Amino acid sequence: MQTMHWYNPVTKEEDDVPAPMNDEQAIEMLSGHPDSDRFIEEYRRMRATHPDTVDALTLTGETFYREHRRGQTPG
């Protein structure tokens, strides 16, 4: 089983998790949060230009990492 390292916007933590095998699993990983619709919308936008599910999910996490960290002091 392949694993991936990413920023999980649902938990706002970096995680090492089993890599999703398809879009359904990736969307499931982004679900369960009040902002999940935004997370899933960004994933679908990334997926349109990145054919690899893991790449699209990682880029989605990076997008929300920057948003969540904006305005916070380092460390």
C-alpha positions as CSV (number, residue, x, y, z in Angstrom):
1,M,0.0,0.0,0.0
2,Q,1.4,3.4,-1.0
3,T,1.3,6.2,1.5
4,M,1.4,9.9,1.0
5,H,2.4,12.9,3.1
6,W,0.1,15.9,2.9
7,Y,-1.5,18.8,4.7
8,N,-5.0,17.6,5.7
9,P,-7.3,20.7,5.5
10,V,-10.0,18.8,7.5
11,T,-7.7,18.4,10.6
12,K,-5.3,21.3,9.8
13,E,-2.5,18.9,10.4
14,E,0.2,17.2,8.3
15,D,-0.5,13.5,7.9
16,D,1.1,10.4,6.5
17,V,-1.8,8.4,5.3
18,P,-2.7,5.6,2.8
19,A,-2.8,7.1,-0.7
20,P,-6.3,7.2,-2.2
21,M,-6.8,4.8,-5.1
22,N,-9.5,7.0,-6.9
23,D,-11.4,10.2,-6.7
24,E,-14.1,8.7,-4.5
25,Q,-11.5,7.9,-1.8
26,A,-9.9,11.3,-2.2
27,I,-13.2,13.1,-1.8
28,E,-13.9,11.0,1.3
29,M,-10.7,12.2,2.8
30,L,-11.8,15.8,2.3
31,S,-15.3,15.3,3.8
32,G,-16.6,15.8,7.3
33,H,-15.8,19.4,7.9
34,P,-18.0,22.5,7.6
35,D,-15.6,23.7,4.7
36,S,-15.6,20.4,2.9
37,D,-17.5,21.8,-0.1
38,R,-14.6,24.2,-0.6
39,F,-12.0,21.5,-0.2
40,I,-13.7,19.2,-2.6
41,E,-14.2,22.0,-5.1
42,E,-10.5,22.8,-5.0
43,Y,-9.6,19.1,-5.4
44,R,-11.8,18.9,-8.5
45,R,-10.2,22.0,-9.9
46,M,-6.7,20.5,-9.3
47,R,-7.8,17.1,-10.7
48,A,-8.8,18.8,-14.0
49,T,-5.1,19.6,-14.6
50,H,-3.3,16.9,-12.6
51,P,-4.2,13.3,-13.7
52,D,-2.7,11.7,-10.7
53,T,-5.1,11.5,-7.7
54,V,-2.3,11.8,-5.1
55,D,-0.8,14.9,-6.8
56,A,-4.2,16.6,-7.0
57,L,-4.9,15.9,-3.3
58,T,-1.4,17.0,-2.2
59,L,-1.8,20.3,-4.2
60,T,-5.3,20.8,-2.6
61,G,-3.7,20.4,0.8
62,E,-1.0,22.9,-0.1
63,T,-3.6,25.4,-1.2
64,F,-5.4,25.3,2.2
65,Y,-2.1,25.1,4.2
66,R,-1.2,28.5,2.8
67,E,-4.7,29.8,3.5
68,H,-4.8,28.4,7.1
69,R,-1.3,29.8,7.9
70,R,-1.9,33.2,6.4
71,G,-1.6,35.8,9.1
72,Q,-0.3,33.4,11.8
73,T,3.2,34.0,13.3
74,P,5.8,31.3,12.4
75,G,6.3,28.4,14.7
